Amino acid sequence: MRSSDEIIVPGHPRWLEFASRLNRARFCFGTTEQARSALAGMTHVNVEGSLHALARLGGTCDCHIELDVVHSPAGVGA
């Protein structure tokens, strides 16, 4: 990880890019593998740091990230 790697959370300028990538996921398997893949496909992103921050916001698996974080008032249009 470089010091310039970004933590992607609601309000970040690239939040909608992440939300769009995650929105392509159709199933939740109780893991964050789809979110991890979406973040890994974005340049200069701290994947583990972003997943940790999303978990602190209630996103403990892909569907919770999608439903509880992306579609929360803080996540919509952030």
N, C-alpha and C positions, 0 to 999 in steps of 0.2 A: 504494500500500500504506500502510495506517495502522499505527501502532506497536502497535495492539491486534490486528492480523491474526495468526492462529494458524498454527503449523507443525503439521501433522497427521502424527504418527508413532505407532508402537506405544507404548502407555502414556498417550497423550493421552485425555482424557475423551470426545472425539468420534471416537476411532479406530474403534469398532464401526459408527458411522454411515457413515464412509467405506468400511469393508470391505463393508458391506451394499450400498452404492451400486455399488462396483466389482464385486461378485459378480454383478451383473446383466449384466455384459459377457460375451459368449459366445465371442468370437474375439480373438486377439491379432494385430496387424498389425506387430509389431516397433516400436511407438511407445508413447508414454504418453498418447495422445489420450483414451482412455476414462477413465484415472485423472484426467487434467486436467479432463475434463467432470464427473466425480464431485466433484472438489474445488471446481470453479467453481460447482456447484449448492449448495454449503454457504456460509452467510453468515460473514463475518469470517475468511476463510481466506486465507493467503498461498499461492497456488497454486504459483508458481515455487519458493518456499522449501521447500514441502512436497515437491515433485517432486525437488528437489535432495537433500533429506534422505533420501527414499526410495531414490534412486539410490545414495547412500552405504551404504545397508543392503542393496544387491544388487538393488533394484527398478529395472532399467534400461529395462523396457518393461512393458506391462500384465500380461502373464502372469508375468513375474518378480516384479512387485509382488504379484500374487495368490498365487503359489506359494512364493516365497522370503521374502516379508515378512509378508503376511497370515497365512499358515499356518505360519510359523516359531513356535518356542516363545515368542518375545517378542511376536508378533502375535496369537496365539490368546487370545481373552478379555482382551486388554490393555485 
